[in-house]
Amino acid sequence: MVKRVTFSAIGIALTVIFLYAASALSTGKLAALALSSLLCGACICQYGIRYGMTVYIGSSILALLLIPNRMFTMIYVLFIGYYPVIKLLIERLNKIWLEWILKVLFFNIILFFLYMIFKLFFMPGLDSALVALALKYAGWIVVGLEIVFVLYDLAFSYMIGYFNQFLRRISRG
């Protein structure tokens, strides 16, 4: 029990550090953001969904309280933080084509909700020419984001596999 709590606490602390790095660094923002979600996935692999969700919830609360730049924190809270849980549940189906359909569908649903939040809170203050340009190329933007999402999912799977191999090597001696 102590190992699980300690592992989760370290995961929370490192996640907040990566989220702070994502908001503070001039380059490597997306890499730091992706690494923040990796810690939740590592905790899920090691101790199960319950501890992974503990890392997600704890790091979300701390990041919202401690990190002044909220953009990457909100991306973490609204999507990337709990994605490892969704990924695990979808991949339990063991049908690769269905898994990818569900993952991309899930991403598009989240993208739609993020767009609605953006439209409600931020779009009224934007220049109308910028909004018109974004809407003109919205289809291409969505396709580009879907490609980035697929690359993120593949990289995430690779990193979790590497993490599992690393833990097996450590546990053997």
OpenMM code with the backbone's topology and positions (N, CA, C; nanometers):
from openmm import Vec3, app, unit

residues = "MET VAL LYS ARG VAL THR PHE SER ALA ILE GLY ILE ALA LEU THR VAL ILE PHE LEU TYR ALA ALA SER ALA LEU SER THR GLY LYS LEU ALA ALA LEU ALA LEU SER SER LEU LEU CYS GLY ALA CYS ILE CYS GLN TYR GLY ILE ARG TYR GLY MET THR VAL TYR ILE GLY SER SER ILE LEU ALA LEU LEU LEU ILE PRO ASN ARG MET PHE THR MET ILE TYR VAL LEU PHE ILE GLY TYR TYR PRO VAL ILE LYS LEU LEU ILE GLU ARG LEU ASN LYS ILE TRP LEU GLU TRP ILE LEU LYS VAL LEU PHE PHE ASN ILE ILE LEU PHE PHE LEU TYR MET ILE PHE LYS LEU PHE PHE MET PRO GLY LEU ASP SER ALA LEU VAL ALA LEU ALA LEU LYS TYR ALA GLY TRP ILE VAL VAL GLY LEU GLU ILE VAL PHE VAL LEU TYR ASP LEU ALA PHE SER TYR MET ILE GLY TYR PHE ASN GLN PHE LEU ARG ARG ILE SER ARG GLY".split()
positions = [
    Vec3(0.0822, -0.1201, 0.0000),
    Vec3(0.0000, 0.0000, 0.0000),
    Vec3(0.0862, 0.1260, 0.0000),
    Vec3(0.1924, 0.1259, 0.0795),
    Vec3(0.2807, 0.2423, 0.0865),
    Vec3(0.3483, 0.2663, -0.0482),
    Vec3(0.3881, 0.1570, -0.1164),
    Vec3(0.4498, 0.1697, -0.2487),
    Vec3(0.3541, 0.2365, -0.3475),
    Vec3(0.2299, 0.1960, -0.3420),
    Vec3(0.1299, 0.2497, -0.4346),
    Vec3(0.1065, 0.3987, -0.4115),
    Vec3(0.0932, 0.4366, -0.2862),
    Vec3(0.0705, 0.5775, -0.2535),
    Vec3(0.1931, 0.6606, -0.2895),
    Vec3(0.3109, 0.6087, -0.2598),
    Vec3(0.4349, 0.6797, -0.2921),
    Vec3(0.4504, 0.6958, -0.4427),
    Vec3(0.4257, 0.5889, -0.5167),
    Vec3(0.4348, 0.5942, -0.6628),
    Vec3(0.3365, 0.6966, -0.7191),
    Vec3(0.2143, 0.6976, -0.6645),
    Vec3(0.1130, 0.7935, -0.7092),
    Vec3(0.1539, 0.9360, -0.6755),
    Vec3(0.2079, 0.9573, -0.5570),
    Vec3(0.2489, 1.0922, -0.5163),
    Vec3(0.3632, 1.1432, -0.6039),
    Vec3(0.4570, 1.0558, -0.6351),
    Vec3(0.5657, 1.0953, -0.7250),
    Vec3(0.5093, 1.1259, -0.8639),
    Vec3(0.4138, 1.0450, -0.9082),
    Vec3(0.3484, 1.0706, -1.0370),
    Vec3(0.2781, 1.2053, -1.0387),
    Vec3(0.2105, 1.2397, -0.9304),
    Vec3(0.1427, 1.3694, -0.9218),
    Vec3(0.2445, 1.4823, -0.9277),
    Vec3(0.3510, 1.4710, -0.8485),
    Vec3(0.4527, 1.5763, -0.8446),
    Vec3(0.5193, 1.5949, -0.9810),
    Vec3(0.5567, 1.4849, -1.0447),
    Vec3(0.6211, 1.4954, -1.1757),
    Vec3(0.5256, 1.5485, -1.2821),
    Vec3(0.4002, 1.5115, -1.2727),
    Vec3(0.3015, 1.5627, -1.3673),
    Vec3(0.2897, 1.7137, -1.3557),
    Vec3(0.2825, 1.7642, -1.2335),
    Vec3(0.2733, 1.9092, -1.2134),
    Vec3(0.4002, 1.9772, -1.2650),
    Vec3(0.5153, 1.9159, -1.2426),
    Vec3(0.6411, 1.9723, -1.2935),
    Vec3(0.6390, 1.9778, -1.4465),
    Vec3(0.5946, 1.8699, -1.5108),
    Vec3(0.5873, 1.8694, -1.6571),
    Vec3(0.4859, 1.9719, -1.7090),
    Vec3(0.3739, 1.9865, -1.6395),
    Vec3(0.2758, 2.0867, -1.6820),
    Vec3(0.3310, 2.2279, -1.6649),
    Vec3(0.4041, 2.2499, -1.5574),
    Vec3(0.4666, 2.3812, -1.5393),
    Vec3(0.5696, 2.4048, -1.6499),
    Vec3(0.6472, 2.3025, -1.6821),
    Vec3(0.7454, 2.3143, -1.7902),
    Vec3(0.6763, 2.3448, -1.9232),
    Vec3(0.5626, 2.2805, -1.9473),
    Vec3(0.4887, 2.3059, -2.0717),
    Vec3(0.4437, 2.4507, -2.0802),
    Vec3(0.4102, 2.5100, -1.9675),
    Vec3(0.3650, 2.6486, -1.9703),
    Vec3(0.4801, 2.7480, -1.9672),
    Vec3(0.5984, 2.7070, -1.9206),
    Vec3(0.7088, 2.8010, -1.9033),
    Vec3(0.8151, 2.7935, -2.0134),
    Vec3(0.8343, 2.6772, -2.0728),
    Vec3(0.9405, 2.6621, -2.1726),
    Vec3(0.9066, 2.7363, -2.3018),
    Vec3(1.0116, 2.7787, -2.3719),
    Vec3(0.9873, 2.8423, -2.5012),
    Vec3(0.9748, 2.7374, -2.6123),
    Vec3(1.0423, 2.6233, -2.5966),
    Vec3(1.0273, 2.5127, -2.6919),
    Vec3(1.0015, 2.3846, -2.6131),
    Vec3(0.9499, 2.2854, -2.6798),
    Vec3(0.9248, 2.1570, -2.6146),
    Vec3(0.7966, 2.1533, -2.5326),
    Vec3(0.7068, 2.2464, -2.5582),
    Vec3(0.5821, 2.2527, -2.4814),
    Vec3(0.4971, 2.1266, -2.4993),
    Vec3(0.4834, 2.0829, -2.6233),
    Vec3(0.4006, 1.9647, -2.6492),
    Vec3(0.4646, 1.8382, -2.5936),
    Vec3(0.5971, 1.8307, -2.5964),
    Vec3(0.6657, 1.7145, -2.5398),
    Vec3(0.6436, 1.7090, -2.3886),
    Vec3(0.6535, 1.8231, -2.3227),
    Vec3(0.6307, 1.8266, -2.1779),
    Vec3(0.4852, 1.7912, -2.1461),
    Vec3(0.3930, 1.8378, -2.2285),
    Vec3(0.2520, 1.8054, -2.2087),
    Vec3(0.2281, 1.6549, -2.2270),
    Vec3(0.2885, 1.5967, -2.3283),
    Vec3(0.2737, 1.4517, -2.3511),
    Vec3(0.3345, 1.3726, -2.2364),
    Vec3(0.4478, 1.4160, -2.1852),
    Vec3(0.5104, 1.3471, -2.0720),
    Vec3(0.4224, 1.3529, -1.9477),
    Vec3(0.3472, 1.4608, -1.9329),
    Vec3(0.2588, 1.4709, -1.8159),
    Vec3(0.1517, 1.3618, -1.8187),
    Vec3(0.1026, 1.3264, -1.9354),
    Vec3(0.0011, 1.2209, -1.9423),
    Vec3(0.0633, 1.0827, -1.9276),
    Vec3(0.1901, 1.0716, -1.9583),
    Vec3(0.2587, 0.9432, -1.9471),
    Vec3(0.2626, 0.8934, -1.8030),
    Vec3(0.2705, 0.9840, -1.7080),
    Vec3(0.2798, 0.9435, -1.5672),
    Vec3(0.1504, 0.8795, -1.5174),
    Vec3(0.0382, 0.9288, -1.5647),
    Vec3(-0.0896, 0.8653, -1.5310),
    Vec3(-0.0944, 0.7251, -1.5911),
    Vec3(-0.0493, 0.7110, -1.7148),
    Vec3(-0.0457, 0.5804, -1.7795),
    Vec3(0.0491, 0.4841, -1.7096),
    Vec3(0.1629, 0.5349, -1.6634),
    Vec3(0.2584, 0.4502, -1.5911),
    Vec3(0.1978, 0.3992, -1.4612),
    Vec3(0.1251, 0.4853, -1.3934),
    Vec3(0.0607, 0.4451, -1.2684),
    Vec3(-0.0492, 0.3407, -1.2946),
    Vec3(-0.1206, 0.3559, -1.4041),
    Vec3(-0.2230, 0.2577, -1.4410),
    Vec3(-0.1584, 0.1229, -1.4696),
    Vec3(-0.0477, 0.1236, -1.5441),
    Vec3(0.0220, -0.0019, -1.5753),
    Vec3(0.0735, -0.0691, -1.4497),
    Vec3(0.1208, 0.0101, -1.3579),
    Vec3(0.1832, -0.0456, -1.2383),
    Vec3(0.0804, -0.0923, -1.1351),
    Vec3(-0.0239, -0.0097, -1.1099),
    Vec3(-0.1139, -0.0385, -0.9979),
    Vec3(-0.2635, -0.0342, -1.0312),
    Vec3(-0.3003, -0.0051, -1.1544),
    Vec3(-0.4405, -0.0108, -1.1924),
    Vec3(-0.5047, 0.1257, -1.2125),
    Vec3(-0.6275, 0.1211, -1.2606),
    Vec3(-0.7004, 0.2425, -1.2967),
    Vec3(-0.7229, 0.3339, -1.1765),
    Vec3(-0.7518, 0.2777, -1.0613),
    Vec3(-0.7797, 0.3591, -0.9427),
    Vec3(-0.6629, 0.4527, -0.9095),
    Vec3(-0.5430, 0.4001, -0.9122),
    Vec3(-0.4264, 0.4825, -0.8808),
    Vec3(-0.3933, 0.5785, -0.9951),
    Vec3(-0.4192, 0.5374, -1.1176),
    Vec3(-0.4019, 0.6277, -1.2307),
    Vec3(-0.4959, 0.7470, -1.2224),
    Vec3(-0.6202, 0.7215, -1.1843),
    Vec3(-0.7159, 0.8311, -1.1682),
    Vec3(-0.6772, 0.9208, -1.0502),
    Vec3(-0.6156, 0.8623, -0.9478),
    Vec3(-0.5664, 0.9422, -0.8361),
    Vec3(-0.4599, 1.0397, -0.8845),
    Vec3(-0.3692, 0.9920, -0.9687),
    Vec3(-0.2663, 1.0797, -1.0251),
    Vec3(-0.3316, 1.1893, -1.1086),
    Vec3(-0.4266, 1.1517, -1.1917),
    Vec3(-0.4945, 1.2508, -1.2763),
    Vec3(-0.5657, 1.3564, -1.1917),
    Vec3(-0.6463, 1.3156, -1.0962),
    Vec3(-0.7235, 1.4108, -1.0159),
    Vec3(-0.6312, 1.4975, -0.9299),
    Vec3(-0.5355, 1.4337, -0.8627),
    Vec3(-0.4443, 1.5094, -0.7776),
    Vec3(-0.3616, 1.6097, -0.8555),
    Vec3(-0.3082, 1.5669, -0.9681),
    Vec3(-0.2260, 1.6583, -1.0480),
    Vec3(-0.3110, 1.7675, -1.1120),
    Vec3(-0.4339, 1.7365, -1.1477),
    Vec3(-0.5220, 1.8391, -1.2041),
    Vec3(-0.5506, 1.9485, -1.1024),
    Vec3(-0.5832, 1.9084, -0.9813),
    Vec3(-0.6121, 2.0067, -0.8757),
    Vec3(-0.4885, 2.0905, -0.8462),
    Vec3(-0.3741, 2.0256, -0.8270),
    Vec3(-0.2516, 2.1012, -0.7972),
    Vec3(-0.2114, 2.1930, -0.9125),
    Vec3(-0.2231, 2.1453, -1.0346),
    Vec3(-0.1860, 2.2278, -1.1498),
    Vec3(-0.2773, 2.3497, -1.1601),
    Vec3(-0.4067, 2.3313, -1.1376),
    Vec3(-0.4987, 2.4452, -1.1425),
    Vec3(-0.4680, 2.5469, -1.0329),
    Vec3(-0.4196, 2.4990, -0.9185),
    Vec3(-0.3869, 2.5892, -0.8087),
    Vec3(-0.2498, 2.6557, -0.8248),
    Vec3(-0.1530, 2.5858, -0.8839),
    Vec3(-0.0152, 2.6339, -0.8814),
    Vec3(0.0365, 2.6960, -1.0113),
    Vec3(-0.0173, 2.6561, -1.1242),
    Vec3(0.0401, 2.7002, -1.2518),
    Vec3(-0.0366, 2.8224, -1.3030),
    Vec3(0.0336, 2.9347, -1.3197),
    Vec3(-0.0362, 3.0574, -1.3602),
    Vec3(-0.0887, 3.0551, -1.5039),
    Vec3(-0.0125, 2.9950, -1.5972),
    Vec3(-0.0570, 2.9863, -1.7361),
    Vec3(-0.1470, 2.8643, -1.7494),
    Vec3(-0.2741, 2.8859, -1.7706),
    Vec3(-0.3724, 2.7780, -1.7643),
    Vec3(-0.3960, 2.7032, -1.8946),
    Vec3(-0.3393, 2.7489, -2.0050),
    Vec3(-0.3724, 2.6856, -2.1321),
    Vec3(-0.3360, 2.5363, -2.1331),
    Vec3(-0.2123, 2.5025, -2.1002),
    Vec3(-0.1721, 2.3622, -2.1029),
    Vec3(-0.2353, 2.2834, -1.9885),
    Vec3(-0.2575, 2.3511, -1.8769),
    Vec3(-0.3263, 2.2843, -1.7659),
    Vec3(-0.4672, 2.2449, -1.8074),
    Vec3(-0.5362, 2.3320, -1.8777),
    Vec3(-0.6722, 2.3010, -1.9222),
    Vec3(-0.6727, 2.1890, -2.0267),
    Vec3(-0.5730, 2.1865, -2.1141),
    Vec3(-0.5636, 2.0756, -2.2103),
    Vec3(-0.5444, 1.9442, -2.1347),
    Vec3(-0.4619, 1.9482, -2.0302),
    Vec3(-0.4399, 1.8287, -1.9483),
    Vec3(-0.5684, 1.7868, -1.8787),
    Vec3(-0.6346, 1.8816, -1.8148),
    Vec3(-0.7554, 1.8504, -1.7371),
    Vec3(-0.8686, 1.8034, -1.8278),
    Vec3(-0.8862, 1.8684, -1.9414),
    Vec3(-1.0007, 1.8390, -2.0275),
    Vec3(-0.9797, 1.7217, -2.1229),
    Vec3(-0.8549, 1.6812, -2.1457),
    Vec3(-0.8360, 1.5704, -2.2396),
    Vec3(-0.7189, 1.4783, -2.2062),
    Vec3(-0.6005, 1.5305, -2.2129),
    Vec3(-0.4822, 1.4452, -2.2154),
    Vec3(-0.4538, 1.3758, -2.0825),
    Vec3(-0.5038, 1.4292, -1.9729),
    Vec3(-0.4770, 1.3708, -1.8422),
    Vec3(-0.5463, 1.2378, -1.8192),
    Vec3(-0.6697, 1.2272, -1.8596),
    Vec3(-0.7443, 1.1027, -1.8377),
    Vec3(-0.7443, 1.0131, -1.9616),
    Vec3(-0.6803, 1.0557, -2.0692),
    Vec3(-0.6768, 0.9739, -2.1896),
    Vec3(-0.6163, 0.8353, -2.1673),
    Vec3(-0.5133, 0.8194, -2.0818),
    Vec3(-0.4616, 0.6838, -2.0593),
    Vec3(-0.5675, 0.5853, -2.0089),
    Vec3(-0.6615, 0.6322, -1.9304),
    Vec3(-0.7694, 0.5452, -1.8826),
    Vec3(-0.8598, 0.5057, -1.9989),
    Vec3(-0.8974, 0.6036, -2.0798),
    Vec3(-0.9822, 0.5773, -2.1963),
    Vec3(-0.9101, 0.4819, -2.2918),
    Vec3(-0.7827, 0.5076, -2.3150),
    Vec3(-0.7025, 0.4223, -2.4036),
    Vec3(-0.7007, 0.2777, -2.3538),
    Vec3(-0.6789, 0.2597, -2.2244),
    Vec3(-0.6771, 0.1249, -2.1670),
    Vec3(-0.8118, 0.0555, -2.1862),
    Vec3(-0.9195, 0.1254, -2.1581),
    Vec3(-1.0521, 0.0647, -2.1711),
    Vec3(-1.0830, 0.0282, -2.3164),
    Vec3(-1.0457, 0.1156, -2.4088),
    Vec3(-1.0704, 0.0873, -2.5505),
    Vec3(-0.9838, -0.0296, -2.5981),
    Vec3(-0.8572, -0.0320, -2.5553),
    Vec3(-0.7662, -0.1361, -2.6040),
    Vec3(-0.7951, -0.2733, -2.5449),
    Vec3(-0.8802, -0.2811, -2.4465),
    Vec3(-0.9216, -0.4117, -2.3939),
    Vec3(-1.0109, -0.4864, -2.4918),
    Vec3(-1.0615, -0.4172, -2.5940),
    Vec3(-1.1468, -0.4813, -2.6942),
    Vec3(-1.0688, -0.5795, -2.7820),
    Vec3(-0.9388, -0.5567, -2.7992),
    Vec3(-0.8506, -0.6427, -2.8783),
    Vec3(-0.8940, -0.6581, -3.0238),
    Vec3(-0.9531, -0.5530, -3.0793),
    Vec3(-0.9848, -0.5465, -3.2222),
    Vec3(-0.9281, -0.4138, -3.2711),
    Vec3(-0.8136, -0.4208, -3.3365),
    Vec3(-0.7367, -0.3001, -3.3685),
    Vec3(-0.8174, -0.1985, -3.4489),
    Vec3(-0.8949, -0.2433, -3.5458),
    Vec3(-0.9715, -0.1504, -3.6281),
    Vec3(-1.0797, -0.0810, -3.5457),
    Vec3(-1.1462, -0.1540, -3.4570),
    Vec3(-1.2483, -0.0956, -3.3713),
    Vec3(-1.1859, -0.0010, -3.2693),
    Vec3(-1.0695, -0.0385, -3.2178),
    Vec3(-0.9990, 0.0470, -3.1221),
    Vec3(-0.9681, 0.1829, -3.1840),
    Vec3(-0.9135, 0.1825, -3.3071),
    Vec3(-0.8788, 0.3086, -3.3719),
    Vec3(-1.0020, 0.3915, -3.4046),
    Vec3(-1.1084, 0.3266, -3.4463),
    Vec3(-1.2326, 0.4008, -3.4737),
    Vec3(-1.2814, 0.4681, -3.3463),
    Vec3(-1.2826, 0.3938, -3.2348),
    Vec3(-1.3300, 0.4497, -3.1078),
    Vec3(-1.2380, 0.5596, -3.0559),
    Vec3(-1.1073, 0.5407, -3.0702),
    Vec3(-1.0133, 0.6436, -3.0250),
    Vec3(-1.0310, 0.7734, -3.1024),
    Vec3(-1.0388, 0.7637, -3.2343),
    Vec3(-1.0552, 0.8844, -3.3165),
    Vec3(-1.1921, 0.9467, -3.2920),
    Vec3(-1.2939, 0.8644, -3.2753),
    Vec3(-1.4266, 0.9163, -3.2428),
    Vec3(-1.4252, 0.9896, -3.1083),
    Vec3(-1.3622, 0.9293, -3.0088),
    Vec3(-1.3491, 0.9940, -2.8783),
    Vec3(-1.2759, 1.1270, -2.8916),
    Vec3(-1.1655, 1.1274, -2.9670),
    Vec3(-1.0898, 1.2510, -2.9872),
    Vec3(-1.1756, 1.3583, -3.0525),
    Vec3(-1.2536, 1.3203, -3.1542),
    Vec3(-1.3379, 1.4182, -3.2224),
    Vec3(-1.4481, 1.4724, -3.1319),
    Vec3(-1.5024, 1.3888, -3.0457),
    Vec3(-1.6042, 1.4353, -2.9504),
    Vec3(-1.5420, 1.5357, -2.8535),
    Vec3(-1.4244, 1.5041, -2.8006),
    Vec3(-1.3552, 1.5961, -2.7107),
    Vec3(-1.3192, 1.7244, -2.7843),
    Vec3(-1.2728, 1.7125, -2.9073),
    Vec3(-1.2386, 1.8296, -2.9878),
    Vec3(-1.3611, 1.9191, -3.0085),
    Vec3(-1.4765, 1.8592, -3.0318),
    Vec3(-1.5996, 1.9357, -3.0474),
    Vec3(-1.6335, 2.0119, -2.9187),
    Vec3(-1.6227, 1.9431, -2.8037),
    Vec3(-1.6515, 2.0102, -2.6762),
    Vec3(-1.5506, 2.1210, -2.6480),
    Vec3(-1.4241, 2.0992, -2.6802),
    Vec3(-1.3242, 2.2044, -2.6619),
    Vec3(-1.3536, 2.3237, -2.7533),
    Vec3(-1.3971, 2.2964, -2.8758),
    Vec3(-1.4352, 2.4037, -2.9666),
    Vec3(-1.5523, 2.4834, -2.9106),
    Vec3(-1.6508, 2.4134, -2.8555),
    Vec3(-1.7668, 2.4830, -2.7993),
    Vec3(-1.7259, 2.5708, -2.6796),
    Vec3(-1.6370, 2.5202, -2.5963),
    Vec3(-1.5877, 2.5998, -2.4832),
    Vec3(-1.5121, 2.7213, -2.5349),
    Vec3(-1.4261, 2.7003, -2.6347),
    Vec3(-1.3501, 2.8103, -2.6939),
    Vec3(-1.4441, 2.9134, -2.7560),
    Vec3(-1.5439, 2.8644, -2.8273),
    Vec3(-1.6392, 2.9540, -2.8930),
    Vec3(-1.7159, 3.0378, -2.7914),
    Vec3(-1.7546, 2.9759, -2.6831),
    Vec3(-1.8317, 3.0446, -2.5803),
    Vec3(-1.7497, 3.1502, -2.5061),
    Vec3(-1.6271, 3.1155, -2.4694),
    Vec3(-1.5499, 3.2038, -2.3835),
    Vec3(-1.4499, 3.2936, -2.4555),
    Vec3(-1.3915, 3.2482, -2.5658),
    Vec3(-1.2816, 3.3221, -2.6256),
    Vec3(-1.3109, 3.3818, -2.7620),
    Vec3(-1.3992, 3.3201, -2.8397),
    Vec3(-1.4224, 3.3654, -2.9748),
    Vec3(-1.4836, 3.5056, -2.9842),
    Vec3(-1.5716, 3.5454, -2.8922),
    Vec3(-1.6261, 3.6812, -2.9051),
    Vec3(-1.5191, 3.7904, -2.8998),
    Vec3(-1.4076, 3.7663, -2.8345),
    Vec3(-1.3030, 3.8663, -2.8247),
    Vec3(-1.2030, 3.8628, -2.9383),
    Vec3(-1.2120, 3.7652, -3.0271),
    Vec3(-1.1164, 3.7537, -3.1366),
    Vec3(-1.1590, 3.8385, -3.2556),
    Vec3(-1.0619, 3.8733, -3.3368),
    Vec3(-1.0860, 3.9475, -3.4595),
    Vec3(-1.1701, 3.8620, -3.5543),
    Vec3(-1.2701, 3.9210, -3.6162),
    Vec3(-1.3602, 3.8447, -3.7030),
    Vec3(-1.2877, 3.7865, -3.8237),
    Vec3(-1.1828, 3.8533, -3.8737),
    Vec3(-1.1068, 3.7999, -3.9869),
    Vec3(-1.0338, 3.6720, -3.9468),
    Vec3(-0.9816, 3.6677, -3.8249),
    Vec3(-0.9132, 3.5481, -3.7755),
    Vec3(-1.0120, 3.4323, -3.7596),
    Vec3(-1.1296, 3.4616, -3.7077),
    Vec3(-1.2334, 3.3592, -3.6915),
    Vec3(-1.2777, 3.3065, -3.8279),
    Vec3(-1.2961, 3.3951, -3.9237),
    Vec3(-1.3365, 3.3541, -4.0592),
    Vec3(-1.2298, 3.2662, -4.1233),
    Vec3(-1.1021, 3.3017, -4.1032),
    Vec3(-0.9937, 3.2218, -4.1584),
    Vec3(-0.9897, 3.0832, -4.0954),
    Vec3(-1.0058, 3.0768, -3.9643),
    Vec3(-1.0058, 2.9473, -3.8945),
    Vec3(-1.1231, 2.8613, -3.9399),
    Vec3(-1.2403, 2.9206, -3.9566),
    Vec3(-1.3572, 2.8446, -4.0009),
    Vec3(-1.3423, 2.7986, -4.1457),
    Vec3(-1.2750, 2.8788, -4.2272),
    Vec3(-1.2535, 2.8419, -4.3672),
    Vec3(-1.1695, 2.7146, -4.3775),
    Vec3(-1.0713, 2.7015, -4.2901),
    Vec3(-0.9818, 2.5865, -4.2937),
    Vec3(-1.0091, 2.4870, -4.1807),
    Vec3(-1.1277, 2.4894, -4.1253),
    Vec3(-1.1603, 2.4038, -4.0098),
    Vec3(-1.1436, 2.2555, -4.0418),
    Vec3(-1.1830, 2.2139, -4.1595),
    Vec3(-1.1690, 2.0725, -4.1973),
    Vec3(-1.0237, 2.0292, -4.1981),
    Vec3(-0.9370, 2.1110, -4.2558),
    Vec3(-0.7940, 2.0789, -4.2591),
    Vec3(-0.7334, 2.0824, -4.1189),
    Vec3(-0.7798, 2.1745, -4.0384),
    Vec3(-0.7311, 2.1832, -3.9000),
    Vec3(-0.7675, 2.0559, -3.8241),
    Vec3(-0.8909, 2.0092, -3.8400),
    Vec3(-0.9349, 1.8874, -3.7717),
    Vec3(-0.8544, 1.7670, -3.8199),
    Vec3(-0.8332, 1.7548, -3.9503),
    Vec3(-0.7537, 1.6429, -4.0036),
    Vec3(-0.6112, 1.6491, -3.9483),
    Vec3(-0.5528, 1.7678, -3.9443),
    Vec3(-0.4184, 1.7835, -3.8882),
    Vec3(-0.4132, 1.7446, -3.7416),
    Vec3(-0.5131, 1.7855, -3.6657),
    Vec3(-0.5189, 1.7485, -3.5243),
    Vec3(-0.5387, 1.5984, -3.5061),
    Vec3(-0.6169, 1.5361, -3.5931),
    Vec3(-0.6348, 1.3907, -3.5859),
    Vec3(-0.5029, 1.3178, -3.6133),
    Vec3(-0.4250, 1.3675, -3.7081),
    Vec3(-0.2949, 1.3064, -3.7371),
    Vec3(-0.2028, 1.3208, -3.6161),
    Vec3(-0.2017, 1.4389, -3.5562),
    Vec3(-0.1201, 1.4606, -3.4363),
    Vec3(-0.1663, 1.3677, -3.3240),
    Vec3(-0.2980, 1.3498, -3.3102),
    Vec3(-0.3510, 1.2604, -3.2075),
    Vec3(-0.3060, 1.1161, -3.2302),
    Vec3(-0.3117, 1.0685, -3.3547),
    Vec3(-0.2695, 0.9314, -3.3845),
    Vec3(-0.1206, 0.9150, -3.3534),
    Vec3(-0.0397, 1.0144, -3.3895),
    Vec3(0.1029, 1.0084, -3.3578),
    Vec3(0.1257, 1.0085, -3.2073),
    Vec3(0.0480, 1.0893, -3.1349),
    Vec3(0.0577, 1.0920, -2.9889),
    Vec3(0.0214, 0.9554, -2.9311),
    Vec3(-0.0851, 0.8944, -2.9801),
    Vec3(-0.1280, 0.7642, -2.9299),
    Vec3(-0.0207, 0.6572, -2.9549),
    Vec3(0.0373, 0.6593, -3.0728),
    Vec3(0.1428, 0.5624, -3.1041),
    Vec3(0.2662, 0.5849, -3.0158),
    Vec3(0.3050, 0.7106, -2.9986),
    Vec3(0.4193, 0.7426, -2.9121),
    Vec3(0.3904, 0.7055, -2.7677),
    Vec3(0.2672, 0.7287, -2.7252),
    Vec3(0.2282, 0.6940, -2.5886),
    Vec3(0.2387, 0.5432, -2.5668),
    Vec3(0.1903, 0.4655, -2.6621),
    Vec3(0.1993, 0.3189, -2.6529),
    Vec3(0.3447, 0.2735, -2.6468),
    Vec3(0.4283, 0.3344, -2.7299),
    Vec3(0.5700, 0.3000, -2.7300),
    Vec3(0.6332, 0.3317, -2.5945),
    Vec3(0.6050, 0.4500, -2.5399),
    Vec3(0.6644, 0.4911, -2.4118),
    Vec3(0.6153, 0.4036, -2.2963),
    Vec3(0.4895, 0.3655, -2.2975),
    Vec3(0.4381, 0.2772, -2.1920),
    Vec3(0.5032, 0.1394, -2.2038),
    Vec3(0.5211, 0.0897, -2.3250),
    Vec3(0.5911, -0.0370, -2.3438),
    Vec3(0.7342, -0.0291, -2.2928),
    Vec3(0.8023, 0.0795, -2.3222),
    Vec3(0.9386, 0.0989, -2.2728),
    Vec3(0.9392, 0.1058, -2.1204),
    Vec3(0.8430, 0.1752, -2.0633),
    Vec3(0.8332, 0.1865, -1.9177),
    Vec3(0.8136, 0.0487, -1.8543),
    Vec3(0.7270, -0.0325, -1.9114),
    Vec3(0.7038, -0.1681, -1.8587),
    Vec3(0.8307, -0.2538, -1.8662),
    Vec3(0.9046, -0.2457, -1.9768),
    Vec3(1.0305, -0.3191, -1.9876),
    Vec3(1.1305, -0.2701, -1.8831),
    Vec3(1.1371, -0.1407, -1.8629),
    Vec3(1.2277, -0.0823, -1.7634),
    Vec3(1.1942, -0.1336, -1.6231),
    Vec3(1.0654, -0.1378, -1.5909),
    Vec3(1.0254, -0.1878, -1.4586),
    Vec3(1.0568, -0.3354, -1.4420),
    Vec3(1.0402, -0.4144, -1.5497),
    Vec3(1.0745, -0.5568, -1.5405),
    Vec3(1.2235, -0.5763, -1.5163),
    Vec3(1.3068, -0.4940, -1.5832),
    Vec3(1.4510, -0.5041, -1.5625),
    Vec3(1.4886, -0.4662, -1.4197),
    Vec3(1.4262, -0.3661, -1.3648),
    Vec3(1.4559, -0.3233, -1.2278),
    Vec3(1.4109, -0.4287, -1.1277),
    Vec3(1.2939, -0.4855, -1.1492),
    Vec3(1.2406, -0.5824, -1.0534),
    Vec3(1.3200, -0.7136, -1.0534),
    Vec3(1.3839, -0.7468, -1.1657),
    Vec3(1.4648, -0.8693, -1.1729),
    Vec3(1.5971, -0.8556, -1.0980),
    Vec3(1.6437, -0.7377, -1.0837),
    Vec3(1.7685, -0.7273, -1.0094),
    Vec3(1.8542, -0.6256, -1.0643),
] * unit.nanometer
topology = app.Topology()
chain = topology.addChain("A")
for resn in residues:
    res = topology.addResidue(resn, chain)
    for name in ("N", "CA", "C"):
        topology.addAtom(name, app.Element.getBySymbol(name[0]), res)
